Amino acid sequence: MVYCENGYYNIDCTWDDPVKSGEQDRGSGYVSYNYFLVPDSWLNVDHFHKNDVVLSSGTVHLFDPPACTKTAANYFDVYGKLYSDAASAKEGMKKEIKYAIENDLEVCQIRVTDEKIWNELSNKTTWTELQNYARTVSGSKSTKLSNMCNSGDYRKAAGIVQYDLTK
């Protein structure tokens, strides 16, 4: 937890590690911001605070962490990658795809404000549209988007729409 400008936030840089993602080694172009300056409500989907330790003499309460409730300093909010309607979110993702292709990045991420938009941006129809867009921008049929949106409850809870880009 860190205090940043107006409140406490969680950071888990181990899960956003560009070198190792799960069991797959990634290059330096694989940078994500899933767990960067996030509130408890997002983090608690797949993390927990270890504030009690069980010893042979009994349980010891270590601390009560401060509540992390804000999103104002979150990466997606600060950098204008937060969308409240499907049309602008789709255009935002296309902008991210173009930027990723031009800069040899492997991750395209935006955040949306509700589950309905997240579902629309994560479905097969939208993936196909974005895949075709990526191929047009790259000028190569070998550019491929992998839909990472459905890979966990965390991204859905946080509203993060993610596509991985490979060549």
SULNORFEN-V893701 format. One record per residue. N is the residue number from 0. D_CENTER is the distance of its C-alpha to the mean C-alpha in Angstrom with 2 decimals. Layout:
[[N & D_CENTER] [N & D_CENTER]]
This chain:
[[0 & 17.78] [1 & 18.68] [2 & 20.57] [3 & 19.33] [4 & 21.56] [5 & 21.79] [6 & 20.60] [7 & 18.92] [8 & 15.24] [9 & 13.60] [10 & 12.22] [11 & 11.69] [12 & 11.91] [13 & 13.22] [14 & 10.10] [15 & 8.59] [16 & 12.10] [17 & 12.74] [18 & 16.05] [19 & 15.50] [20 & 12.81] [21 & 14.62] [22 & 18.02] [23 & 17.26] [24 & 18.06] [25 & 15.96] [26 & 17.30] [27 & 16.56] [28 & 14.89] [29 & 11.87] [30 & 9.74] [31 & 6.01] [32 & 5.12] [33 & 3.12] [34 & 6.86] [35 & 8.60] [36 & 11.21] [37 & 10.24] [38 & 13.10] [39 & 14.79] [40 & 14.26] [41 & 10.55] [42 & 11.36] [43 & 14.56] [44 & 13.21] [45 & 13.21] [46 & 14.72] [47 & 18.09] [48 & 20.29] [49 & 23.28] [50 & 25.90] [51 & 28.85] [52 & 30.61] [53 & 33.31] [54 & 36.36] [55 & 39.73] [56 & 41.13] [57 & 38.55] [58 & 35.09] [59 & 34.25] [60 & 31.89] [61 & 30.13] [62 & 28.40] [63 & 26.74] [64 & 23.46] [65 & 23.01] [66 & 20.96] [67 & 17.57] [68 & 17.45] [69 & 16.38] [70 & 13.44] [71 & 15.60] [72 & 14.49] [73 & 10.69] [74 & 9.48] [75 & 8.76] [76 & 12.09] [77 & 14.02] [78 & 13.43] [79 & 14.14] [80 & 10.99] [81 & 11.48] [82 & 13.75] [83 & 16.26] [84 & 17.94] [85 & 17.38] [86 & 19.55] [87 & 17.92] [88 & 14.38] [89 & 15.90] [90 & 17.54] [91 & 14.46] [92 & 12.80] [93 & 16.21] [94 & 16.26] [95 & 13.05] [96 & 14.71] [97 & 17.93] [98 & 16.66] [99 & 15.05] [100 & 18.39] [101 & 20.48] [102 & 18.87] [103 & 18.46] [104 & 14.70] [105 & 13.08] [106 & 9.49] [107 & 9.12] [108 & 6.23] [109 & 7.40] [110 & 7.49] [111 & 10.70] [112 & 13.19] [113 & 14.49] [114 & 14.50] [115 & 17.11] [116 & 15.15] [117 & 12.13] [118 & 14.92] [119 & 16.56] [120 & 13.76] [121 & 13.17] [122 & 16.90] [123 & 19.16] [124 & 20.96] [125 & 18.05] [126 & 16.91] [127 & 20.55] [128 & 20.75] [129 & 17.75] [130 & 19.18] [131 & 22.51] [132 & 21.21] [133 & 19.65] [134 & 23.04] [135 & 24.92] [136 & 23.14] [137 & 23.47] [138 & 27.00] [139 & 26.54] [140 & 26.37] [141 & 24.60] [142 & 21.16] [143 & 18.99] [144 & 15.64] [145 & 14.23] [146 & 12.50] [147 & 9.59] [148 & 8.96] [149 & 11.72] [150 & 11.06] [151 & 10.64] [152 & 11.30] [153 & 8.46] [154 & 5.93] [155 & 9.25] [156 & 10.32] [157 & 7.65] [158 & 8.04] [159 & 4.75] [160 & 6.79] [161 & 6.41] [162 & 9.78] [163 & 11.19] [164 & 14.40] [165 & 17.54] [166 & 21.08]]
